[in-house]
C-alpha cells in the first residue's frame, strides 16, 4: 500500500517577463494546486519506475520540439501523441547530422569529427509578436526559426559544442558548452554574445530557483551539479553521487522545490563503460541535496525533461541506444511511464532513412514545449 499525502505544486514555472529589443520572454503563470500523492514525497531515497502503458494515451494541448543529432528538431503534436512520420511537417531542419562524442569534450579530443551538425537544445521565445525557436548545435552555432513561416536565420557562431539552451532571468539565451565547460550568454535581439562564464569541464544544462538567487549547472563527464550564487556568480556547492556518473540536462519542477537531473550514466568516471542504472536524480532546492532517485528501465536513457503545469506528468526526452529515441510520459504520482512515443524510428522507417552516426542509434537531446499552440 502506498502512503497517502499531498504535495502542493505550483501550476507552472515562476512568472518572469522580460521586454527588450522588441522581444518578450514568458515563463508562465503561477497557480497553486493541491496535487495527489507523488513519488517525490514517498518514503525512501529511491523508487523504481515501471512501464504500464495506458489503454488510452493521455493527450495534452501542446506541441513538443525535440532536438537530435540528426541536425533537425522533431515536432510531436501532443494533442494526438502520434509519432512524427511526415519528413516535411514533422521536423525543422537546421543542419546536417553530428555526434556529441566526436571532436572535443571537456577539452579532450575524441573521435575525429565526421560531421559538423547535430541539434542539441532550443528555447521558445516571442519576438515582435511571433513565436521563434532559438536553437544551439554541436558545432557551437545558433539558429533562429520563425515557427509561423519556417524562415531560418543563422548560423551565428557563438561557442564550440552546445548542449542545453534556455532563456535566463535576464531574458538572454544561455548555452552550455560541452567542449570547453563555458556557459555562453547570447542576446537574441542583437545577435551577439554578451558574456561567457567558465564553469566546469563539459557543461550541459542550467536552471534557476524561482527567486533567481541560485543557479544549478550540470557537468556531463564529471557527474557534478554546481550550485552558484547567482548575484555574485560564485560557486557555493558541488553536488555529487556515486549514482550520478554521466549526466546531461536538468529541469526545475513547476513548484521550484526539486531539480530533476538526467543521469543516464552511459559512462563511469574517466569515460569508462557505464555500470550504473539509468535514473533521474532529484535534488531538493531548499537543502541542495539529493533526496530521491527514480530508477529507469535500461532503454529509457533521459536527456532532458518538461513538466505539465500541474506537476502531474513529466515528459522525458530519452534514448534507447537501439534504433529509436522516444518521448516518454511519466506520471509522478507513482513513477509510472504511461505513454511512449517513437520520435525517430517511426519517421526514419517511413522515409527509408539509415542512421550513420552514433553507431546507428538516433539520439534525442533537449525538449521545449509550446503550451499555446496555434496562438
N, C-alpha and C positions, 0 to 999 in steps of 0.2 A: 504494500500500500504506500502511496506517496503522501507525504505530509502536505497539508493544505496551508496556504499562506497567501499573502498578496504582495504585490510589488507595484509601487506607484511609479509609473513610467510617464515620461513626457512624450506627447504625440509627435514631436519632430525635433530636429536639431534646433539649437538656440537661434533666436531671431537675430539676424545680422544683415543689415542692408548698407551697402557702400555705394556712393554715387560719385562718379568722376569720369571725365573724358567721354561722356555720353553712355556709360555702361552702368548697369545696376546688378548687384550680386545679391541673391537671396538664399538664405539657409532654411527658410520655412517658418511656420507659425507654431507657437507653443501652446499646447492644451494639456492639462493634467487628466489622466485617465486611471481608473483603478483596474489593474490588469489581473488576469488569473495567475495561477501558480507558474513559477518559472524555474527552469533547471539551474539558473544562476543563483537562486536562493535556497536550493535544496541542500540537505546535509552532505558533507563530504567534499573533498577537494577535486574530485574527478567524476565525470559522468560519461558513459559510453553512448554515442549517438546510434540510433537504429534507423533502418530504412523500412518504412511502411508506407508505400505509395498510396495516396488517397484514391478512392474509386472515382471521385470527381476532382480533377485537378483544380486547386484554388487559382483564381484569376485576380488580377489587380488592374486598376485604372492607371496604367503606367507603361512606359517604354524603356527598356534597358539597352544601354550601349556598352558593349564589352570589347575591350582591346585584345589583340592577339598577335602572335609572332608572324602571322601571315601578312602583316602590313596593312590590314584592314580592321575596321571596327564592326563587329557583328551587331545586328539590330534584332532584339527579341521583343515582340509585341506581347506584353504581359496581360493584355486583355483577352488573349486567346491561349497564351502559353504554348504556342506551336513553334517547332523548330524553324529557324530561317532556312528556306531552301531556294529562294529566288536570288540568284547570284547578282542581280541588278538592284533589287529593292531591299535585300536582306543584309546589306553591308555598305560601309563607307570606305572606299579605297583611298589610302593616304600614300603608301609607298610600297616597296617590294618586301618580301619576307626577310626575316632575320632571326637570330637566336641570342638570348641573353648570356649563354655560356660561350660565346665567341668573343674574340678580342680581349679587352682589358676589364678585369673585375677587381675591385679593391686595390688597384694599382699594379696587379699582377697580370701577365699576358697568358692567355689560354689558347684554345684552338684558333687557328687563323680565321679571320673574318672572311666568310664567303659572300655574305650579303650585308648591305648597309641599311636594312629596313627594320620592320617589326614595330608595331604599335604597342604601347605598354600602359598608358594611363591617360585619362581625359577628364575634363571638367566642363560642366554645362553652365553657361552664363547668358545673360540677356544684355544685348548691346544694341543701342538705338532701337529698342522695341523688337529686336529679332533674337531668336534663340541661336546661340553659337556654341559649337563644341570646340574646345581648345585641347589639343592632344600633343603628347610628347612621344618620341620614338627612341628606339635603341641606338640610333645614331646621334642622339643629342639634339635633334631638331624639334621645332614646334610648328604645328599647323593649326589653322583656324578654318572651321567649316560652318557655313550658313546652312542650318538644317532645313530651312524652307526652300532654298534654291539649289542646295547641294554645291554651291560655289566654294572652292577651296583656295585658301591663300597660304603661302609658305612654299618651301620650308624656311624657317627662321632659325639660324644657328645659335644655340644657347649653351649647351654642355657637351658631354661625351656619350653617355649611355643612360637614358632616363628610365625610371621605374614609375613611381606614382606622380600624379598631377592633381592638385587641389587648390581651390581658392582659399586664401588665408584671411585672417581677421582684418587685414588692411585692404582687402579687395584685390590683391595681386595674386598671380599664379605661382604656386610653389611646386618645384620639380625636384625630385630626388634622384641623385646620380649614383649608379652602381659602379661606375669606373673609378671615380675619384673620391666618393664619400661626401660630396658637396650638396647642399640644398641651394638651388638657384631660385631667385625671386624675379619674376618676369612681369612687366607691365603689359597687359593685353591690349591696351589702347595705344600706347606709344610704340609698341612692338620692340621693346628693348629690355635687356637685363638691368635691374636696378640694384641688385645685391647678390652676394654669394656667401654662404655660410659653410665653412669646413666643419663637419660633424663626426663622421666615422670612417669606416672602410668602404662600404658599398651600401649606401642608404636606399631605402625602398618606399617608405611612407611617412607621413607626418599628420598628426591630429592635435587639436587644441581642446582644452577644457572649455566649458561654456563661458566662463568668466575671462577666458584668454590669459589666465595667469600662468598656465603651464602648457608646454608642448611635449608630445611624445614622438620620437623619431626611431624607426626600426632600422637596424643594421643587419643586412641579409646574411653574410657569411659568418659573422660572429655570434648571431643569435641574441643580440643585445637590443634592449629598448632603452634609449636615452631619454631622461626626463630633464627638460630645460625650464628655467625661469624665463618666461617669455619677455618680461620687461627688461631684464638685464642681459638676456641671451647667454646666460651662464648655465652650465650643466649642474644639476643638483643631485642626480642619482643615475645609476645604471641598474636596470632590472635584467637579471639573467636566470637561467634554469637549465639543468641537465636535459630537460624535455623540450628545450627550445634551441635547436642546433642550427637550423637554417630557416630563416623567416622571410616573409615578404611584406605585404602592406597591412595596415591596421585601420580600424574604424571605431568611432565612438558610438555607443548605444544612444538611442534617442533621448534618454534622460540624463546622459552625461556621466552616469555613475560607473560605467565599465568601458574598458578599451578591449576590443577584440583584436587579437594579433594572429595572423595566419602563420601557422607553423607546420608546413607540410613535411619538413625535416628530410628533404631529399638527400642531404649530406650531413655527416658528422663533422665535428671540429677538424680543421685542416682540409676541408673538402674531401674527406674520405667517404666511402659509401655509407648511406644513411642506415641506421639501425633502430631508430626511434619511430613510434607510431605517428601518423599524420594527425594533427589536432589543432584545435583553436585554444589559444592561451587567453584567459580572461583576467584582466588587471583591474583592480579597484582604483579609481582615480582619487579617492579620499585617502587611501593608505599607500598608494604607489607600490602595491604588492600583488603578486599573483594569487587569486582567490579561487580559481576554478580552471579545470582543463576539460575540454569537450573532445573526447577521443573519437576520431572519424574512421569510417571504413577505408581500406587501403586504396580504393580507387576514387577517393574524394580527397584531392590534394588542394587545399584552399590557397587562393592568391589574394583575393580582395572580398569585401562584403558590402552589402547595403541592407538597410532595415526598413520595414514598414513603419509608418509614423507612429503607430500604436505599440511598437515593440513586440508584436506577436510573432512576426516572421523575420528571419534573416536570410538574405539571398547570398549564396556563396558562388563566386566565380572560381570554378575548380577544374583541376586537370586530372585525367585518368592515367596519364602516361601510357596509354594504349592508342586507340585510333580516334579518340574523341576528347573534347573538353566540354563541360556541362555548366548549366545554371542549376544549382541545387537549392531547393527551398526547404529550410528547416524551421519547424515550429519550436519556439523556445520554451514552450510550456514543459516539454519533456525531452527536448533534443531529438525530435523525430524528423527525418527527412521525408517529406510528404509528396514532393514532386521533383523530377529530374528532366531537364530539357536539354537535348543534344544541340549544342551550338555550332559544332564544327563538322562532325561526321555526316550528319544528315544532308548538309549543303554540299560537302565535298563529293559524296557518293552520287548525288543528283547531277552534279556538274562534271563528274569524272575527273576530279582533282586528286593528284597524288602529292602528299606532303613530303618534302625532301629535306627539311631542316629538322633539328631536334630529334634525330633518329626516327623520323617518320611519325612522331606524335604531335598533333596540333595542340598548341599551348595557349590558353587564355590568360589574361592578366587583369587589368583594372576594370571595375564596373561603375557606371554612372547611370542613375535612374532619373528619368523625367516623369514627375508625378502629375504633370498637367499637359499630357499630350494633346496636340491639336490646338493649343492656345498660345 
